[in-house]
Amino acid sequence: MTTPTAAALRVPLAARVTTLLWFASAAAVGASGILLREPFPIPQLTILGLVAASLLTATTVPSVRAWIDALPLRLLVASHALRFIGIAFLILAARGQLAQVFADRAGWGDIAAAALALVLVTTGEPRTPGHRAVYHLWNVLGALDLIVAVATATWVAVLRLQPGMEPLLTFPLALVPLFFVPVFLVTHVFIFRRLVAAGRPRGR
């Protein structure tokens, strides 16, 4: 017998194929080094376009929206443990291969978001107003961290600082802006929706 959780984890075929193609394309673009050759603001507009397309698809395509809404809230939060990738930013900056200002903001911000996500998951479902407020706070800070990271990377590119953002424009770290940042922003939007819905009185 299929449990509700197992059913929720079953990705719609169209979404599965689209996601795999997106991931593969992001990996291929990163491996090709094409983003390194494109002048500002082509890489930045590409990333913003992916974020917009992801949000639009997740919120307007009924099957995709229904699937994400069915995922356990704690699973959406736990997925942000992948943001421990911020450790790599700090290492690259220490080696002089990545802009220090980006590593300081995005690196530590991602590490904090990942660590707090794991802590939140251990506290259980947010069933009380106070507990939901803590989830809301983490969600806002996590989303702001991503926005600050994108803004800082753009600022580094505009000023042509050296070292710059080259490691995040090539494989494998190109997957961060080309795939994971849009995905994480979508999860932040859906976590917010779920928390707001959970706070509404029943019957409304």
C-alpha positions in Angstrom: 0.0 0.0 0.0 1.4 3.4 -1.0 1.6 5.9 1.9 0.7 9.6 1.5 4.4 10.6 1.9 5.5 8.1 -0.8 2.9 9.3 -3.1 4.0 12.9 -2.5 7.6 12.1 -3.4 6.5 10.6 -6.8 7.5 13.4 -9.2 5.2 14.0 -12.2 6.8 12.6 -15.4 6.8 16.0 -17.2 8.4 17.7 -14.2 11.0 14.8 -13.8 12.0 15.1 -17.5 12.2 18.9 -17.4 14.2 18.9 -14.3 16.7 16.3 -15.6 17.1 18.2 -18.8 17.6 21.5 -16.9 20.2 19.9 -14.7 22.0 18.4 -17.6 21.9 21.6 -19.6 23.3 23.6 -16.6 26.1 21.1 -16.2 26.9 21.2 -20.0 26.9 25.1 -20.0 29.2 25.1 -17.0 31.5 22.5 -18.5 31.7 24.4 -21.8 32.9 27.6 -20.1 30.5 29.7 -22.2 29.5 31.9 -19.3 33.1 32.9 -18.8 33.2 34.2 -22.4 29.9 36.1 -22.2 30.2 39.8 -21.1 28.1 41.4 -18.3 25.1 41.2 -18.0 24.5 38.0 -20.0 25.3 35.6 -17.2 23.3 37.6 -14.7 20.3 37.9 -17.0 20.5 34.1 -17.6 20.4 33.4 -13.9 17.5 35.9 -13.3 15.6 34.3 -16.3 16.0 30.9 -14.7 14.7 32.1 -11.4 11.7 33.8 -13.0 10.9 30.7 -15.2 11.2 28.4 -12.1 8.8 30.5 -10.0 6.4 30.9 -12.9 6.3 27.2 -13.6 6.0 26.1 -10.0 3.2 28.5 -9.2 1.2 28.4 -12.5 1.4 24.8 -13.7 -1.2 22.9 -11.7 0.5 19.5 -11.6 3.8 20.9 -10.5 2.2 23.2 -7.9 0.1 20.3 -6.5 3.2 18.1 -6.3 5.3 20.7 -4.4 2.3 21.5 -2.1 2.1 17.8 -1.3 5.7 17.5 -0.2 6.3 17.4 3.6 7.2 20.9 4.8 10.2 19.5 6.7 11.5 17.9 3.5 11.4 21.3 1.8 13.3 22.8 4.7 15.8 19.9 4.9 16.7 20.3 1.3 18.5 23.5 2.2 21.2 21.4 3.9 22.7 21.3 0.5 23.7 25.0 1.1 26.7 23.8 3.1 28.2 24.3 -0.3 29.0 27.7 1.2 32.1 26.0 2.7 33.5 25.7 -0.8 33.1 29.4 -1.3 35.2 30.2 1.8 37.9 27.7 0.7 38.1 29.2 -2.8 38.3 32.7 -1.4 41.1 31.7 1.0 43.0 30.3 -2.0 42.5 33.6 -3.9 40.3 32.0 -6.5 36.9 33.7 -5.6 35.9 37.2 -4.6 36.3 37.5 -0.8 33.3 39.8 -0.4 31.1 37.2 -2.1 32.5 34.3 0.0 32.0 36.4 3.2 28.4 37.1 2.4 27.2 34.1 0.4 29.5 31.5 2.0 28.6 32.2 5.7 25.0 33.0 4.8 24.6 29.6 3.1 26.3 27.8 6.0 24.0 29.5 8.5 20.9 28.7 6.4 21.9 25.0 6.1 22.7 24.6 9.8 19.5 26.3 10.9 17.4 24.2 8.5 18.7 21.0 10.1 17.9 22.4 13.5 14.4 23.4 12.5 13.7 19.9 11.1 14.6 18.4 14.4 12.0 20.5 16.2 9.1 18.9 14.3 6.2 20.3 12.4 5.3 24.0 13.1 1.9 23.5 14.8 1.9 26.5 17.0 2.0 30.3 16.2 5.4 30.6 17.9 6.9 27.7 16.1 5.6 28.9 12.8 7.1 32.3 13.5 10.5 30.6 13.9 10.1 28.9 10.6 9.0 32.2 9.0 12.1 33.9 10.3 14.4 31.2 9.0 12.6 31.3 5.6 12.9 35.1 5.2 16.6 35.0 6.2 17.3 32.1 3.9 15.7 33.9 0.9 17.5 37.1 1.7 20.8 35.3 1.8 20.2 34.1 -1.8 19.2 37.6 -3.0 22.2 39.1 -1.3 24.4 36.4 -2.9 23.1 37.2 -6.4 23.4 41.0 -5.8 26.9 40.6 -4.5 28.0 38.5 -7.5 26.5 41.1 -9.8 28.4 43.9 -8.0 31.7 41.9 -8.3 31.1 41.5 -12.0 30.2 45.2 -12.6 33.3 46.4 -10.8 35.4 43.6 -12.4 37.0 42.7 -9.1 39.8 40.2 -9.1 39.6 37.5 -8.1 36.0 37.4 -9.4 33.2 35.0 -9.8 34.9 32.6 -12.3 34.5 29.4 -10.2 30.8 29.8 -10.2 30.6 30.2 -13.9 32.3 26.8 -14.6 31.4 23.2 -13.8 30.7 22.0 -11.1 29.9 25.2 -9.2 28.0 26.6 -12.1 25.2 24.3 -11.0 24.7 26.6 -8.0 23.5 29.7 -9.9 22.1 27.8 -12.9 20.1 25.2 -11.0 20.2 25.3 -7.2 19.6 29.0 -6.6 16.3 29.0 -8.6 15.2 25.7 -6.9 15.9 27.0 -3.4 14.0 30.3 -4.1 11.0 28.3 -5.3 11.1 26.2 -2.1 11.2 29.5 0.0 8.1 30.7 -1.8 6.3 27.4 -1.1 7.4 27.2 2.5 5.9 30.7 3.0 2.6 29.5 1.4 2.5 26.5 3.6 3.2 28.4 6.8 0.6 31.1 5.9 -2.0 28.3 5.1 -1.2 26.5 8.4 -1.9 29.7 10.3 -5.3 30.3 8.9 -8.3 29.2 11.1 -9.9 26.0 9.9 -12.8 26.4 7.5 -11.5 29.6 6.0 
